[in-house]
């Protein structure tokens, strides 16, 4: 049976056939159109021929570093990326998120977990040209938005917008960080508080990782030199703006 043309198209890149092929089959059973590549060269060839909605990318490929490839995918194709890694060290996972990965899974992983993470990423990104059609509601469904310092942030899409500028899509880590500040406007947030708000159970993330994430988010918010994210020396960080929450 040919794939449904409305299905989301996923590219799985892993040099281990025993991981690549069963994962592709599992995703196809759950309604996705899937292509596979065993190395970076094969990935690039497929990207030249097809448009994809997301890439599942192994960190350790025989002809390329997955972290560097992740950065290239975001810069050149603006594609959501989920890293698949055998490296369980927290620094590696944080590094991947800092380079623009939308999420990560650590091998060996449960296919159900990866599928859930993939579906969450696809819901946030919503690529319009390949969105799965849904029945039209009787009335448009309003999206929840936060407005602050001239910005509009839509959590469901992880998207920042400002008049006169193209919209920005945040990574998973950036979105979690911004939402922590939006929930506590004008409230100083020490690094240890941010660590508690942002890390998952069992993770051991250092304060330097929080500083790097804040710097990345600040660069996006500082489009005109008037960014609202401020450093309070010795006290942490603060969103120096009022926040209005409503619906678009």
PyMOL commands that set and color helices and strands:
alter all, ss='L'
color gray80, all
select helices_A, chain A and resi 17-29+40-49+66-77+90-98+111-125+128-130+155-157+172-182+191-198+207-221
alter helices_A, ss='H'
color red, helices_A
select strands_A, chain A and resi 9-13+33-37+54-58+60-61+64-65+80-85+103-106+144-148+151-154+159-162+165-169+229-232+236-239+244-247
alter strands_A, ss='S'
color yellow, strands_A
deselect
rebuild
show_as cartoon
